[in-house]
Amino acid sequence: MTFSATLTTQSFTASEANYAGALNQDSATGDCAAIVAVTPPFVTGPAGDFAVTALASGSCTLHVSDDHGGSQPLAVTVP
C-alpha cells in the first residue's frame, strides 16, 4: 500500500475463508505505529475492511493475524 501524502486514508480488506474469528492488525504495537493509524483494531472473519491513515513519512510492514497462528504482511509506504 503506497500513499501519495500524509493525512490521507486508504482501505484494505482482510479475509480468511471459513473463519469466523477475529482478524487483528498490529498498527498500534508493530513497526507501523508512528507511520500509520489503522481502524478498527480487529474485524470478524471471514472478511472485513480496515481504514489506514498515513501519519508520517516512512515504510513499514503491517500484519493481520488470526487466532491460530496465521499472519499476512502488508507493506506500507508513506512519502
Beta strands, then each sheet from edge to edge (+ up, - down):
strand 1: 9-15
strand 2: 22-25
strand 3: 36-39
strand 4: 42-44
strand 5: 47-54
strand 6: 58-65
strand 7: 71-78
sheet 1: 1+ 5- 3+
sheet 2: 4+ 2- 6+ 7-
end
